[in-house]
Amino acid sequence: MDFQLPMSFTYVATVLWAMSGALIAARRGYDIAGLVMLAIISSVGGGLIRDGIFINNGPPEAMKDGWPILFAVVVACAVWAFGRRLQRMMQHIDLTVELIDAIGSAAYGLVGLQMCLAAGLSLPASVFVGVINGVGGGVIRDVMVNQEVTILKPGTLSALAVLIGIMAFLGMYFWMGVPAFIAGWTAVVIGSAVRALSVLFNIRTRPAFNDVPPSDGTS
């Protein structure tokens, strides 16, 4: 598979994911160390899961290339320095974070798919890990802030949007013969649009069983 996202796009996605983590940390009143930690985890968490658990072929890519971590630190420091102004500018931080996440999730899903296929994983496994690559940073972020993992409960389309983007790419590339570069960018647009539209128009999944009360995180 010859589809490669330009490194510049990967770095932009990294910055956006880092910003979402830093904004959540700022909203919860964390100090600068907390902002930096959540920014880094949000931006590289999915890749760490992919490389450390599933591919397991040497150091994770995020540890080989120092730019993602450096970008995350710079973003966290910027949020810490200008946090109050950002809060005044963005009255709906939750919505902003979700839209920011939407931009990078579909792209990271395709990156994970490509890297897993190149490492010799089966196609179903590569699709599964690709989805994890797309949403993994958000999962780790939720756990670190002691919040129920968002993708495991009813809500706007997140993991499903990444899966739709991946399946769109596979359909165009394998069955329609669309060049990988065109199929990849088209799939990124599709996955991001599905997530963004779900957030903007409040399109949400439903509980598997309607008679089960929603969990409040207590036992």
C-alpha positions in Angstrom: 0.0 0.0 0.0 1.6 3.2 -1.2 -0.7 5.7 0.6 1.3 8.0 2.8 0.0 11.0 4.7 2.4 13.9 4.4 4.4 14.5 7.6 3.1 18.1 7.7 -0.5 16.8 8.0 0.6 14.4 10.7 2.2 17.2 12.7 -1.0 19.4 12.3 -3.1 16.5 13.6 -0.7 16.1 16.5 -1.0 19.7 17.4 -4.8 19.5 17.4 -4.9 16.5 19.5 -2.4 18.0 22.0 -4.6 21.1 22.1 -7.7 19.1 23.0 -5.8 17.4 25.8 -4.4 20.6 27.2 -7.8 22.3 27.0 -9.4 19.5 29.0 -6.6 19.8 31.6 -7.0 23.5 31.8 -10.8 23.2 32.3 -10.2 20.8 35.2 -7.8 23.2 36.9 -4.6 21.1 36.3 -1.1 22.7 36.7 1.4 23.1 33.9 2.7 19.5 34.5 -0.9 18.2 34.0 -1.4 20.2 30.9 1.9 18.9 29.4 1.1 15.3 30.3 -2.4 15.3 28.9 -1.3 17.1 25.7 1.4 14.4 25.1 -0.9 11.5 25.9 -3.7 12.8 23.7 -1.4 13.4 20.7 0.6 10.2 20.8 -1.4 7.8 22.9 -3.0 6.0 19.9 0.3 5.4 18.3 1.9 4.1 21.5 -0.9 1.5 21.8 -0.5 0.5 18.2 3.3 0.2 18.3 3.7 -1.1 21.9 1.0 -3.8 21.9 0.0 -4.8 18.4 3.0 -4.2 16.1 5.7 -4.4 18.8 8.6 -3.9 16.4 11.1 -1.8 18.3 10.5 1.6 19.9 7.2 3.4 19.0 7.3 5.8 16.1 6.5 8.7 18.4 9.7 7.9 20.4 11.8 7.8 17.3 10.6 11.2 16.0 10.9 13.8 18.8 8.7 16.4 17.0 5.3 15.2 18.2 6.3 15.4 21.8 7.9 18.8 21.3 4.8 20.1 19.6 2.7 18.8 22.4 4.8 20.5 25.0 4.7 23.8 23.1 0.9 23.6 22.8 0.5 22.9 26.5 2.7 25.8 27.4 0.7 28.1 25.1 -2.6 26.9 26.6 -1.2 27.5 30.1 0.0 31.0 29.1 -3.2 32.1 27.3 -5.7 29.8 29.0 -8.0 32.5 30.4 -8.2 34.3 27.0 -8.9 31.0 25.3 -11.7 30.2 27.7 -13.3 33.6 27.0 -13.0 33.1 23.3 -14.4 29.5 23.4 -17.6 29.4 25.5 -18.2 25.8 24.5 -14.9 24.1 25.1 -16.5 20.6 24.9 -17.8 21.2 21.4 -14.4 22.7 20.4 -12.5 19.7 21.7 -14.8 17.3 19.8 -14.4 19.2 16.6 -10.7 19.3 17.0 -10.5 15.6 17.6 -12.6 15.0 14.5 -9.9 16.4 12.2 -7.2 14.0 13.3 -9.0 10.8 14.1 -9.7 9.7 10.6 -6.2 10.4 9.4 -4.6 8.5 12.3 -7.0 5.6 11.6 -5.6 5.3 8.1 -2.0 5.6 9.4 -2.6 2.8 11.8 -4.2 0.6 9.1 -1.3 1.2 6.7 1.4 0.5 9.3 -0.3 -2.7 10.5 -0.7 -4.1 7.0 3.0 -3.3 6.3 3.9 -5.2 9.5 2.1 -8.3 8.3 -1.1 -8.1 10.3 -4.3 -9.5 8.8 -6.8 -7.1 7.2 -9.4 -7.5 10.0 -6.7 -7.0 12.6 -5.3 -4.0 10.8 -8.8 -2.4 10.6 -9.3 -3.0 14.4 -5.9 -1.5 15.3 -6.5 1.4 12.8 -9.6 2.4 14.8 -7.7 2.1 18.0 -4.9 4.3 16.5 -7.6 6.9 15.7 -9.2 7.1 19.1 -6.6 5.7 21.5 -5.2 9.0 22.6 -8.7 10.1 23.7 -9.2 6.8 25.6 -6.0 7.2 27.6 -6.9 10.9 28.2 -10.3 9.9 29.6 -8.8 7.3 31.9 -6.2 9.8 33.2 -8.8 12.4 34.1 -10.9 9.7 35.8 -13.7 10.0 33.3 -15.7 7.2 31.8 -14.3 6.3 28.4 -16.4 8.2 25.9 -16.3 5.7 23.1 -17.7 2.9 25.3 -21.0 4.7 26.0 -23.8 6.2 23.9 -22.8 9.5 22.3 -21.6 11.2 19.1 -19.9 9.1 16.5 -16.2 8.7 17.2 -14.8 5.2 16.7 -17.6 4.6 14.2 -16.5 7.6 12.2 -13.0 6.3 12.1 -14.2 2.9 11.0 -16.3 4.5 8.2 -13.3 6.3 7.0 -11.1 3.2 7.0 -13.8 1.1 5.2 -14.3 3.9 2.6 -10.6 3.8 1.9 -10.5 0.0 1.6 -13.5 0.1 -0.7 -12.1 2.7 -3.0 -8.6 1.3 -3.1 -9.1 -2.5 -3.3 -12.5 -2.8 -5.0 -12.7 0.4 -7.1 -9.1 0.7 -8.1 -8.8 4.3 -6.9 -5.2 5.4 -6.5 -4.1 5.1 -2.8 -3.3 8.8 -2.5 -6.7 9.9 -3.7 -8.6 7.2 -1.8 -6.7 8.1 1.4 -7.5 11.8 1.3 -11.1 11.1 0.3 -11.4 8.7 3.2 -9.9 11.3 5.6 -12.5 13.8 4.5 -15.4 11.2 4.8 -14.3 10.1 8.3 -13.8 13.7 9.6 -17.1 14.8 8.1 -19.0 12.0 9.7 -17.6 12.9 13.1 -18.1 16.6 12.7 -21.7 16.3 11.5 -22.4 14.0 14.4 -21.2 16.6 16.8 -22.8 19.6 15.1 -26.2 18.0 14.7 -26.1 15.9 17.9 -26.3 12.5 16.0 -25.9 10.0 18.8 -25.8 6.3 19.3 -28.3 4.6 21.6 -27.9 2.1 24.5 -28.1 -1.5 23.5 -30.9 -2.0 26.0 -33.2 0.9 26.7 -34.3 -0.4 30.1 -30.8 -0.3 31.6 -30.2 3.1 33.4 -27.0 4.9 32.4 -24.0 4.4 34.6 -22.8 7.2 36.7 -19.4 5.7 37.3 -20.3 4.3 40.7 -20.9 0.7 41.8 
